Amino acid sequence: MKTIKTTGRILLFAAISSTLFFTNCKKKKDTPAEDPSVTVTSKYTLVIDNGAQSIEQGKSISYGAHLVSSSGAIINASGVVWTSTFGSFSGSNFTFNKDTTGTISASVTYEGVTYTAKVPISIEPLKSSQLFAVVPSAIIWSTNSGPIQLTSVYLGGSATYAYMSENTGIASVSSAGLVTFNAVGSTNIKVTATINGQPSVIRVPVLVVGIPEAPLPVARVVVSPPLGQMFKGETLQLSAKAYDSNGNDVTGNVTFNYTVIPKIEDDGVPTNAATVNGSGLVSAVALGDVYIQASTNGIMGQAEIVVNPDTVIIVTPFYASLGGIDPMTLQPNPTSLSFTANTYKVNRAAYKANSPNFLTSIPNSPGLTWQVPLSGIPEIDNYFNIVTLSNANNTSVTATAIPGKVGATVVVAKASGIYFGGAGVTVMP
């Protein structure tokens, strides 16, 4: 398994290349005045436009859906009803205040038949507070599309990983993170990282889809590569393939429309990290992440593009405990500790070659600042606001545990135009 080390902001390489729907057609009987043994034949498939996504907790996203007929026509049916296994929502607008995994579901009745669809979503902690990430972070796939390799992304230091499926009948995972899709349904892949001796867990939601009940000229779209790691100024050629309901490759019979779907960043502003032309050529124009969708006949496939930084910050120590008694040494922890920031230039060629020596030390920015990340959500503020910072300069800061507070947080170093770096802090009782 390829393990990527990066620094500064955890890069959420949430790469999905898949069919973006999962549908069950509930056959609705005719009215009692008609023959009750007669059922209505399904002619359509319901598709959720947004696909599988990861979104940071505290952010909102609006969902959309449409019907696709057996001829490939797109129908914008009204009266779609939305539900969620978590989070709050109003109509089709969802706000997620807790990091978890689950599904978003849509339902609509059209011509006497009720159609449903759902997509998985991963609600992630604040990016600046994550010790590691797994990509893809949410998966829609089918049993006949082959396996998917999970990739672990972590901030720094030594790390080991363990993988476990919560339902191997639906999706199984190898010790190296290779996911195999066995049956229609939903589950999670639990990834446990031990980084510098500290365990941390991420769950990747998996939705395995079946063949739509209505025969479609295009039932599945796959985009390759599913993940594009780029640097500003670079280009990447994507390709898409289309398959009908029988699994036949019909790519030569269709035309794809490529669209950029921005991701919501830490400040709530969509990124504009990349553009794409009509032939699938992606251009990296700024730091950040975007989804690229390829659509035809109302069906979409998706990949994620990550535009990496040329400069990163590393904070040391990577992890520290303040206050209370260390459970391993049984010695008192310090109540205050100094953290140091160092800035590094990324060697693009070395990074792409997976060389461990892709960072070169450079002076810190004079505008470097320190903070404990807060999101404005009361539950999160109370969780993270457990230390105070003092003696801050462009090299170091002192973090002090707030008396009576316990929990886990991060101390973050930021500089304009540079991906920030963070260190995990636990305040013991």
Phi, psi and omega in degrees: 000134178280120177253130185253125170267136172215171182227174184071217181297134174297126180275114183274090182282062185282092188256121176234128174230102193196174166287135186259042175209158172213118191227141169234128179260114179274111182288118184261128180292154176294172181296160182301336179290347181253177181296114183292348179274352183272133176245156181270132181281134179288131180242355189225165173233135178270131183238130174268122189296324191288334180072188178286134183216160165244142180218145182284142182301145183091348180266163181240155178212139177260135182256153176223158180210158177211162175263146174240128181276170180294347176265357181093005179285144180262129181236122179271083182288142179267165176080026177293132178256130184249143174221166181214148175279356180196169175078166177257154181206156175226111185065240180255011181256122185245139174238133187241113185256003182223136178285121183194188174230159179176201181226152170252132183239147176233148179216138178210142176257127183219125181053042175082003179239136177264125180248141178231155176208156175211157178224149177277152176218143178247120177264116189259151173298169175310132184304323182286354181252003183272136176279328177204173178217162177233137177230142355294154183267350174207138188229129161247129182208176177231162186292342183254017184253007178085174181279168175231134178269123172282141179240131180266136180237127182220161190288321180166169182084177181282150181208146171232156186228144174232138185240141179211133174270138178279350174206095184291341177294332179267310179212132177248160182220139180278172179294343178262003176092017178271119184265130176245137187255120193252329183200159179295136179150187181230147178201187176232146167258119180269123179245118179251121178254137171248107186243120184050039177084358183252124178281145177212144187236137171230139175250130179257114179288138181235129175238117179260123186257160178250191179281131178302145180294322177278126178294129184241145175295329172228117180250345184207136175236131179239129180254135178232141352288154181289341180224131175241115173263123186224169169240157182305133180095349181270164175235157180215130179268119174266154173228151181232146175234145179240142180229142178275184184296340178267003180085008179281141177285115181243025183304321183290350182259000187230166174239133182264143172250121182262133183224142175268128175246104182295150172265155179273124182270185185302326181272007179082004182260131178299142177280154173233055189284336185210157173239164178218141178263184186293343179258006178089015177276118183264136176242126178276121185241345180198165178292146177134190184233145172217157168265146171242121178255138171246123185233149173201140180052034176081358181250141186234145169243162190215144172227166174240139178249129177243120176264109187283157177280152171272347182223137182224163178240137175243130179254133177233145358292158181291327181213143179210153174247136178239142175073163177069200182246132176294121184293341181273313184266345184060023176255152180296137172281154173293154176269343178226151180206145178267135176245144183240141178249138175229139183255142184225144173269136181268125173276110186301313183297317180294321179296315181294333178277004180062031177283140178288346183254061182256004181245135175238128183293136175225165180297148176292151175292139176294343179267012180297134179232162180241148178198163167254120188293131176233146185251351185090355176268123187308316182297323181286319179303314181296329181285318186271335187276071185236002175224157172248152180248141179212170178055036184281136171216191184278008178239321187212169176207154176252127177255132181234131180294137177279125181304134178087352179262143174222157179141201181227144180208190176223151171252124191243135172253131183228150174213144183301130178079004181236137175294133187283161176243154182218159176231135179283139179227129173249130175258118185272153178289000000 
